[in-house]
């Protein structure tokens, strides 16, 4: 969970409060985009063989 909110911009400093909805949603969007890219790459390499 912490890694996903860090993708959304959460810095995890001592003085910061808990991550909010915005960091979570932005991190989720970026994470899903990375997963989609990996799936596209795997599909392209498996169909090329």
N, C-alpha and C positions, 0 to 999 in steps of 0.2 A: 504494500500500500504506500509506503514511504517513497519508494522509487517512482511510482506513478505520479504522485503529487509533486515530486521534484522535477519530473518532466514538464509539469504545468507551471513551474516557476517558484515553487516553495523552496526556501533556502535552508531551513532546519537549523537556524541559529538559536542560541540559548534564550535570547530575548523575544523570539517569535512565539506567537501562540500556536494553537493547533491549526493545521491546514483547513482551508475553507472549501466551499463548493466550487468556486471558480478554478482554483488550482487543481482540484480533483477532476473536473470536467475537461479542462485543457490538457491535462496529463493523459486522460483516457483517450481523447481524440488523437494525440500524438502517438500513443501506444498502439492504437488500432491501425493507424497509418503505417507504422513500422511492421506490424504483423502482416498487413496486406501486401507491403512491398516484398517481404520475405516469401510469402506464398506465390506472388507473381514470379519472383526469381526462380523458385523451385520448379514451378510449372514450365517456365521457359527452358530451363536446363534439362528437365526430364523429357520434354517433347522434342528437343534438339537431338537427343541420342537415338 
